[in-house]
Amino acid sequence: MQDSDRPAEQIDQIHSIMARSATFVSLSGLSGFSAGIVALVAIWFMYRSLGTLWLTDEVFAALRSTPDLVQSVVRVFIFALVAALVLAFFFTWRKAKRHQMGLLNLASRRFGLHLALPLFAGGVFVLVLAKYGTYELICPAMLVFFGLAIINAGKYSFSETFYFGLIELALGLAAALWVEVGLLLWAIGFGMVTAGYGVIMYLQHER
């Protein structure tokens, strides 16, 4: 009876190995949670710089006429990006080490490439918007390209990742339609939703 069960066990093991090789399982939920917290800290600094989170015509006029204010906002965005990337790498590396998995396997390389291409395009697009002073579309663009990047890379990660990307994309489109709340939607998308996604990932796949 035990011998007859071995082929089934071997098939299950093969399926498990194939799934692990095709899925970036080292992605840590703590990466998303920490990135979300960083975004919420960044939005607090943004509020201190702008004096408001409601993007009125007066706010955009101040940005166009005050280079120092623009530099302050840019520093906050750069801080958020660098801190989120460092924390994401650390927690993902720690999870891979704990489970004795290679961090730079085929699935992780595919995930990274499909994530990086839309993010790079979005970064260039945001810089062009800033160059021409089209600040109204920067928050929507960041959310839209981030959502597209997550959707694009989601097929190499857990299924929750795809829906996470859809939410970010929807928030970006909403921010484009309702410019005044763009910064609030940025906080919701990069802060609350990202942190919530991280918690779900942690509870589903790491406990």
N, C-alpha and C positions, 0 to 999 in steps of 0.2 A: 504493500500500500504506500509505503514511504517512497519506494523507487518510482511509482507512478506519479507521485507529486513533484518529483524533481524537475521534469520538463516544464511544468507550469511555473515553478519557482524560477527556473532559468529564464523563461520568457519574460516574467515580471522583472527580473534583474536587468535584462537587456532593454526592456522598455524604459526602466528607470534611468539607465545609463544614457540612452538616446535622448530622453527628455532633459536630463541635466546638461548634455552637450549642446542642446539647441536653445536652452533657456539660461539667461543670466541670473542664476540663483544666488549669486553672492551679493546682489543688490540688497542693502540693508534698509529696513524700515526706519531705523534711527537716522539714516541719512536724510530722508524726507522730513522727519520730525525736526531735526536740528536746522535744516534749511528753512523750514517754516518759521521757526523761532527767530532765526536771523532776519528774515523778511519783516517780521513784526517789530523787531528792534529798529530796523532800517526805517520803517514807516514812522516810528516815533521821532527819529532824527529828522526825517522829512518834514514832519509837522513843526518841529522847532525851527527849521530853516524857512519854511513858507508861511508859518503862522496859521495855517489852515490845511485841511485835506480836501476842501471843496474847490475844484479847479475852475474858478470864474475867469471872465475876461481880464479882470484886474491882475490875477495871478500870472496869466500868460504875458500880459503887458510888462509886468515887473521882470519876468524872466528875459524878455527880449531887450529890456533896457538896462539890466543889471548883470554884467558878466560875473561878478563875484557870487551872486545868487545861483547862477547856472553852475559855477564851479563847485559850490557847496552841495548842490543836488547830485552832480556827477560823482563827487566823492562818496556820497551815501550809496549810490548804485554800485560803484566799484567795490566798496567795502562789503556790501551784501553778496555780490557775485563771488569775490575771492573767499570770503568766510564760508559760504555755502559749499563751494567746490572743495575746500580743504576738509571740512567736516564730512562731506559725502565720501570723499576718498578714504578718510580715516576709518569711518564706521564700516564701509564696504570691505576694506582691507582687513579689518579686525574680524569680520564675519567669515571671510574666506580663510583666514588663518585658523580660526577656531574649528572650522569644519574641514580643514586640510584640503582646500580646493585651490586650484590655480586661479589667480586673479585675471591673468591675461590669456584666457582660453578663447576658443573660436566664438563662443556665444558673447562673451564680454567685448571682444573686438567688434563684432557686428553691432552689438547694442551701442557701443561708443561711437562708431562711425555714423550710424543712422540717427543718433542723437545730435552729433556734432554738426552735421551738414546744415540742417535747418537752423540751428542755433547760430552758426557762423553767418548764414545769410541774414538772419534776423538782426544780428549785431551790426552788420554793415548797413542794413536798412535803417536802423535806429540812429546810427551815426549820421547818415544822410539827412534824416529828419531833423536832427539837432543842428546840423550845419546850416540848413535853410530856415531854422527857427520854427519849424512845424511841430511845436511841443505838444499840441493837442492830440497827436496820434502816437506819441511815444509809449504811453502806458498800454493802449490797445495793441500796438505792434509787438511789444514785449510779451504780452499774454498770448497773442495769436501764434507767434512763432514758437514760443515755448510749448504751447499745446500741440502744434503740428510736430515738433521734435519728439515729444513724448509719445504721440500716436505712432509716429514713424518707427521709433525704437521699441514700442510696446510689444511687437510680435516676437521679440527676443527676450522678453521678460515675463513676469506673471500677468495673468489676465486683467488684474486690477489696474495695471499701468495704462492700458488702453482707455479705460473709462476715466481715469485721472486726466489724461490728455484731452479727452472730449470736454470735460468740465472747464479746463483752462482755456480751451478754444472758445467755448461759449461765453465765458467771462470776457475774453478779449473782444469778441464781436459786440457784446453788450456795451463795453467801454467805448467802442468806436461810435456806437449809436447815441450814447449818453456821456458826452465828454466830461461833463462836470463831476461825475462820480468815478472817473477813470482811476484816480489814485486810491480811492476806497476799494474798487474792484481789484486793483493790483494787490492791495493788502489782503483781500479775501483769497485771491488766487494763489499768490506766492506765499502767503502766510498761513491762513487758516486751512485752506484746502490741502496744501502741501503737507502741513503738519498732520492733518487728519489722515491723509493717505499714508504717511509714514507709520502712524499708529496702527492702522488697519493691516498694513504689510507686516508689521512686527507681530501683531496678535495672530495673524493667519499663518505665517511662515517661519517665525523664529522662536516662539514659546515652546 
